[in-house]
């Protein structure tokens, strides 16, 4: 196990800043997801860690040693690419053992390590096959085994399951998480999938426009976003512009506490923190759409002032399309100038 630390790492492509100077520390055995939309800089940062891109500035420290100018083949890292990048003319065993062969290991030692790697990823019976004879998920397992057999200090994964269907993607990410925990290997995992990051990461670094917006556990990122971008990017969120007057704001029939100076603000509310109570006087918010997701219902309700509430509730809650309901809110966040200025959590 090893630590990874980034100190003021930046990257310029001509006049374009792909990465603003940023810092991040990843502990021994930790799995950290770099999460963000396309163009946020997450893959560029991963390639810098792996040595496939040179940073414009800053340090990449592995166990305290700066490897920012060290070529990838001399770094204690290994990368799993989205494209698998397997050699079609080689068997599965040949693909996995190729890196060991380059290191000068003897055939019996290579065979033993390859066999152990195949067993680790559940492909013990597939060593003699060629990549064309495997499914997409099996090819990705081979790509993972090819990295693990090198016993890297840091495992890097660049959207490794993006080309797979949802069911297989869900299954493989759980398998990778189990392998990562079993080996205790420090891992950096790039994804644009929120569900993927929330389900497997010890911590998440949310990126936007070449910057790290927030780093925290999945629970911290989801429950306590520190910027409007994180609030809007992670999961569903009601994001509503408003005007604060006298320490409060009124949106969609709901009064929000906002102890701050009067002026513009942004209020964020999770759909599951909104409750709809039947309105007997025909006032409140009118339900215009209900989508049944099995265990839960996702609802859209429009208030008289035009505010649209996204609501998530249990399936057995009696709500009907066209009906009027009074929304209540148990938790909200108030942002001003891209920072949290007030937060209300359930007591």
N, C-alpha and C positions, 0 to 999 in steps of 0.2 A: 504494500500500500504506500501511496505517496501523496504529498500535497502539491497543489497547483496554485500559483499566485500570479495574477496579472497586475502590473504596476504601470499606470498611465499609458496603456497600450493604445495606439492610434494608427489609422491607415488612411493615406491619401491616394486617390487615383487621379493624377493630374491636379485639377483645381477642385475636384469633388472630394469631400470628406466622407469616406465610407464608415469610419469609426472615429468618434470624438474620443479624446483621452479618457480611458475608463479603468476601473480597478475591480477586481473580483478575486476572492480567495475560496478555494475548494479544498475541503479537509480530506484526510485519509479515508478511503472507502466510501466517499460520498457520491451520490448520483445527482448531478445538477443539470437541469434542462435550460437551454437557451431558447426562449419562446418569443416569437414575434412575427409580424406579417412579412411578406416578401419585401426585400429591400431594407430591412431593419438592421442588417449587418451581422446577423447571427452566424451564417455560414462563413463569412469572411473572418470572423473572430475564431471560429473553429479551425479554419485552415491556417491561421496564424499560430494557433497552439500546436498544430501538427507539423508546421514547417513548410507548408505548401504555398504560403504567402509570407513575405517578410514585412514586419510592421514598420511604419514610418518612424515611430518612436515608442519608447517604453520597454519594459522587461517582461519576459515569460519565464517564470521561475518554477522549476520542478525540484522539490526537495531543497530549495534554496539556491540552486544553480541556474544561472540565466542561460536559456537555450534559444533566445530570440534569433540568433544568427547561425544556429546549428541546422544543417540539412536534415530533412525528415528521416532519412535512413539511419541517422546517428542519434535520433531522439528516442527516449524510452516510451514512445507512444505508438499506437496503432489505430488506424481509422477504418470504420465500416462505412462504405459509400452507399448512396441510394441505388446506384446502378449495378450493384453486386461486383462488377469488374472481374469476373472469373474467366480463366483461359479455357476455351471450348475444346481444345485438343488434348487437355490434360484430364485425368480422372479426378474425382473428388479428393482422393488421397494426395494426388500430385499437386493440386491447387493448394491444399492446406499445408503441405510439407515444403513448398517451394522456398519460402522465406528461411526455413531452417537449413535447407540445402545451401543457400547463399551464405549462411553463417558458418558453414563448414562442419556441421554435425555429421556423424557417421550414420549409415543407413539404419542400423538397429535402434539407435536413439531416436531418429526421426520417426520411424515406424511406431515406436512406443508412444511418443508425444502426439502423433496424429491420431492414433487409436483412442487415446484419452480425450482428445478434443472432440472427436466424433461422438463419443459416448456422452460427453457433457452437453452437446446440442441435440442429442436424440437421433443421431444418424449413423449408429454403429454398423448397420447393414448396408450402407450406401457408398462405401469407400471406393468400390471398383466402377461405379457409374460415372458418366460424363455429365456436365451441367445441363445439356440439352435433354437429358432423361429425368430431370428433376422438376418439381413444381416451383413456382415463384417463392413460396415460403421456404422450401428446402434449399434453394439456391442462396437465400438470405442467411440461413443457418450455416451454410458452408462459408460464406463471407465472414460471419462472426467467428466461426471456429478458426479460420485462417488468421485472424487477428489474435485470438486468445492463445493460440499455440505458441506465439512469440513471447508470451508472458510479459506484456508491456506493463509499465507502471501506471500509464494513463490510457484508458480506452476512449476513443472519440467516435461518435456515431452521428452521421449527417443525414437526417430524415430517412432512416434505413427502411421504413415500412410504407413510405408514401405511395409506392406503386401497387400495393397489395389491397385486396378488398377488406371491408371493415371488419368482418368476422375474423379473418386471418390476422389482420393487424392487431386486433384486441388480444388474440391468443399469443402471438409472438412477443408482444411487449411485456406480457406477464411472464413468459418464459425467460426473456432477457433480464427482467428484474430479479427473478429467482437466481439466475446464474450470477448476476452481479453481486447479489448478497452472499451467495455461497463462496465466491472467490474473494470478496471484499475489495474489488478493484475500483479505483477512483475513475469515475465516468462522467464525460460531458456529452450530453445528448441534445442535438438540435432538432427542433420541431416547430411547425406552425399550428399544430393541433392542441387546443387547450385541454381536451379530455386526456390526451396522451400525457401531457406534462403533469396535469393534476393527479393522474393515477399512478405514476411511477416515480416521480421526483422526490428526493429528500428536500431539495430547495429548487426554486425557479428564479431565473434571472429574466425579467421581461424587458425586451429590447424594442426600441423605436428610433428610427432615423439616426442610427449609429450610436445611440446612447443606451445605457442601462437605466430604465425607469425605476425599477424596484427589484430587490432581491429578498426572498423570504420563503417560508414553507408554503405548500399549497394552501393550507388553511389561512395563513396570514395574507397571502396574495388575494385570495377570494373574499375574505371577510373584511380585511382592512387595506384596501387599495390606497396608495399614497398620492396618486395623480389621476386626473380625469382619463388619461389614456388607458391606464391599467384598469380602472373601473369599467370602462366601456369595452375593453378588449377581452377581459376574462369573464366568460359566462354572459348570461342575459342581465341587462341592467336598465332600469328606467333612468334616463339622463335628461333632466329637465332644467332649462334656463328659467330664471325667475328674478324678481326684484325683492330685495330684503328691505323691510321698513319696520322700524320699531322693534328690532330683534326677532322678527318672524317673517315667514313668507307663506302665501296661500296658493296652492296648485291643485287643480282637479278636485276641489272640495276638501282638501286636507291642509291643515295648518302645521307648518314646520317651524320648530324652534331654530333660530339662527342668531345667536348672540354676537352680533358684529355690527360694524358701521353700515349704514344704509347704502344700498347700491346693488349692482348686478352680482349674481351668484349662480352656481350650478349645483343642483341637488341630485344625488344618486340614491336609488332605492332598488334592492333586489326584488324580483317578482315574487319570491317566496316570502318576503316580508310585508306583502300587501294582503289584507283580508277584505273580502267583499261581504257586507251585511245587507240583507234585503231592505229595500226602501219602500215603505207603504204609501208614500205621498207622490211617487213618480218622479222624485228628484234624485240627484246623485249621478253616477256614471252608468251609461247604457252598454250592456255587453253586446259587442258586435261580432265576436268570433270565439268559438271554443274548439280547441284541438285536443283530442283524446290520445294520450301517450301510454295508456294502460294503467299504470299505477298513479299517474298524475294527470291533471288537466292544465293546459296552457290557455290563458284567456286574454283577450283584448277588450278593454272597456273604455269608452270615450265619455269624458265629463263635459259639462255644459260650457266650460271655458275653452274647450278644444283639446285639453290635455288627454293623452292616450295612456292608459295604464296597462302594462304587461303584468299579468298575475299568474302565479303557479300555485296550484292547490291540490289537495288530495281528491281522488276520483269520486269519493262518496259525498263531497260537498255539493249541496243542491244549488246549482247555478244554471240558468237557462239563457239562450241567446235572445236578445231583445228585451230582457228584463233590466230593471234599474236597481243599482246597489250603491251603498255608501262605502267608499274605500277607507280603511284605516291602515296606518303604517307603524310597524314596530321598531324599525331600524332605518336610519338614513345618514348620509354623509353630505356635508356642505363644502364645496370647493370655491375658492376664489384665487385668481392668478395662478392656476395650475397647482394649488396645494390645498391640503385639508385645513379648514379653519374651525370646523365643528363636526362632532360625530355623536349620534345618539344610538346606543345599543340597548337591547332589552334588559330590564333589571331582573 
